[in-house]
Amino acid sequence: MSATLPQPTDNTVALVTGASSGIGADLARELASRGHGVVLVARRADRLEALAAELREAHGVRAEALAADLVDPDAVRALPERIDALGVEVSILINNAGYGSAGQFVDLDTRAETDMVRLNCETVVALSGAYAPRFAQKRAGAILVVASSAAMQPIPGQATYGASKAFALSFAEALHTELSHLGVAVTALCPGPVETEFAQRAGLEDAFDAVPSFARVSSAECARQAIEGLERNKRVVAPGLAIRAVGVAGRHTPRAILLPLMKRFYPA
């Protein structure tokens, strides 16, 4: 059985986490443009409601907004039941919620770093665990895990973030292998620099500004390639030729050579 993106129906939806801005919002737009209803999840209810209204108006799909702080394990555990109460069935899971940081690990706030691991790793596992068994039983469904080009190598100056995204990438690649023969598509998205609020929150504005324009991809284009890749059950999608080249280099360059180079590029 080939795994692909499920067809939209009146009672199925895509669950999109981290949907209030950036890639998450554009992933929701891309799915809605294909006729999929969406459940949008993030902390900022006002932004979610605005996006839901936009999608209903533009595409005539069902769009629900559920505010939740997915750093909180209790909120994550409660989410599937909240969605079931809406009378819809999740057929596509978009694990997008996450954040980053920058700086020397010893100078960063430990609680924020551990919360990052909880959101970037634990929440991805918890939500995948809630829905992957359902998808496998029905032999239909799709899961997108938003990792990062940072997943391809250790990053001094972003030690926790890079490690958390390496976890996400490894997890997604393993799930892809486990679930594809059951009709469930699983894709890891590994974007490079994208014009979103991520850089500002992570303290990476200067590093992002130094990236040449040919190496950047818009959030909308990143979302388009992600959903097209998920539709074809690609194991990994790395939008842009430059980022694909960086990914190959990051995976195969000896660490003794790579790490000093990464330390020079990323903030101290």
N, C-alpha and C positions, 0 to 999 in steps of 0.2 A: 504494500500500500504506500503510495507516495504521500508525503506530508506537504501541506501547503496552507495558505491562509484560508480559514473557513469563510464560506459565503455569508453575507449578512442576512439575518432574518428579523422578523418583527420583535422577537423576544430575546435576541442575543445582543451582547454588547462587548466592547473592548474596554477593559479596565486599564486606565492610564494613570500611573502614579507620577508625582512631580509635574502635574499638568498645568500649573498656574503660569508658567513662562517658558521661554526658550525652546529647547528641543522637545520637551514634553508637550507643550502647547501645540507645536507644529506636527508632532506625531498624531495628536488628537485630530487636528485639521485634516491631515492626510487620510486617516481612517474614515472620518466623516465624509470626506469627498468621495469615498468609495462606497458609501451607503451604510457604513457601520454605525450603530448606536454606540455611545460612549458613556462611561462613568468616570468622571474626572476627580482625582484625589490629590490634595495638597493641603498645606496649612491655611493658605489665604483664601477664605471663602468668597470674598468680593471678586477676586480675579477669576475664580472658578465659575462663579455665577455669570460673569460677563462673557467668558469663553463659551459656556454652555448656551447662552442666548445667541451668541454669534453662530454657533454650529447649527442650532435649530433653524435659525433664519436662513442661513446660506444653503443648507443641505437637506432640510426637512427630516433630520434624524432625531431620535431620542437622545437627549444629552442631560445627564444628571451630575450634579456637583455635590461631593461629599467632603467636607473639611475634616482632616485628620492629621495628627502629627505622627508620622510613621517612624520616628525615633522611639516612640513609646510602644513597647511590645504588646501592651494591653490593647492599644488602638489598632495595631496590626492584626491581632487575633480576632478582634471584633469586626473587622472590615468585611469579610465574606458574608457574615450574617446580616450586616447592614445592607449589603448589595442584594442578597437573597430577598430581603424584605421589600425591595423595590419591584419584585416580580419579574426580574430579568435573569438571564443566564450568561455568565462570562464565557466567551468562546476564544477571546484573545487577551493575553496578559502582557502589558507593557511595563516592565520593571525599569522605570526611569528615575525615580526619586533618588537624590544623592547630592552630596556637596564635597568640596575640597578645601584644602588649606595650603599655606606656603610658609616656609621658614624652617629654621633648624628645629628639629624635634624637641630638643631640651628647652626651647624658648616658647613652645606652643602650649595652649591650654589643654591639659590632659583630658578633662571631661569632654571638651569639644572633639578631641581626636577619637576618644572611645565612642562617642555618639556617632561620629562619622562611620566608624566600622560597623556599628549597629545598623545604620541606615543603608550603607552601601553594600553590606554583606548579609547581615542577619535578616533584614526585611526582605531581601531578594529571595533568600532560602525559604522564609516563612510563607510568602505569597505563592511562590512556585510550589511549595508543598501543599498549599490549600487547593491549587487548581490543576497541577499536572496529573494527579491521580484521576480527576474527573475527565480530563482530556483523554488520557490513556484508555479509560474505560469506554468512552464514546468513540475512540479511534479518530478523533478530530480535535483540533485546537492549535493554538500557536502561542509561543512565548518569545518575547524580545527582551534581552537583558542589555541595558545600556552600560557598557564598560567604558573604555577610553583607549586612545593611543598610549596613554600613560601605563596601561596594563602590560605593555610589551617589554618593559625593562624597569629595574629599580631606579628611583629618582631621588637623589639627594636634594633636600629642600622641599620635597613633597613625599616624604617617606611613607606616611600612613595612607595618603590618598592613592599613590601608586600601588601599594600593596593591596589595598581594598579593591581596586579595579582589576588587579591581577587575579584576585580571588573570583571576581565576577566573571571574568573571561574564562578562566579554567572551569568554573561551575557550568557556564553556558555551553562550552564545547563538550563537556562530558554529558550533559543532558541531551544535547543534539544527537550524540551517538546512542544514548539509551532509548530515546523516544521516537526517532525518525521512523523506525519500522512499525511503530504503533500508530502512524498517521499524524503525529504531533510535530509541528515545525518548531525548531528552536534556533534562534540566531543571536549572536553577540554583536552589538554595534560598538565600534571602536573609533569614535570621531577624534579628530585633532582639534586645532583651534576653531571655535565656532563663536560667532558674535552673539553672546547671550550674557545674562547676569552672572554666570558662573565665575568668570575671571575676577569680577569686582568682589564677590563674596570670598573668593579664595586668596585675594591679595596678589593677583597675577597680571594686573593691567599692563605693567611695563614689559613683562615677558611676552604677552600676547601682542602688544604693539610692535615688538621686534620681529614678529613672524611675517615673512613676505606675503603679499596678497595672493600669489599663486598657490600657497599652501593652505589658504583658508577656504572654508565651505560655509555657505549660509545655513542657518538653522532649518529653513524650509527644504533646502536641497538635501541636507543631512537626513531629514525625516523621510523625504521621498525615497532616497536610496535604501534607507532602513526597511521601509515597508515593502519595497520591491524585492529586497533580499529575503525578507521573511516569507513573502509569497512564494519564492523559489526554494525556500528552506536552505538558504546558504548558511554555512556554519558561522562565518565571520563576515561582517560588512565593515570596511574601512573607507569611508567616503573620501575620494580625492586621490589622485596618483601619488602626490607627494607624501601623504600620510601612509599609504600602503608601502611605499619605499622605506619610510621611517620605521614602520612596523617590522619589516623584514630585517632591517639593520639592528633594531632593538633586540630581536629574538636571537640573532646569530652572532653579533659582535662579541668577542671576549670581554668579560666584565672588567678586566684590568685596563682595557682600552676605553670602554664605554663610560664607566662611572666618572672618571675625571672630566670627560667631555660634558656629561650631564650636569655635573656640579658647576661648570662654568656657565651653562645656559640658564639654569634655574636659580632662583634667588637664594642667597645665603642666609 
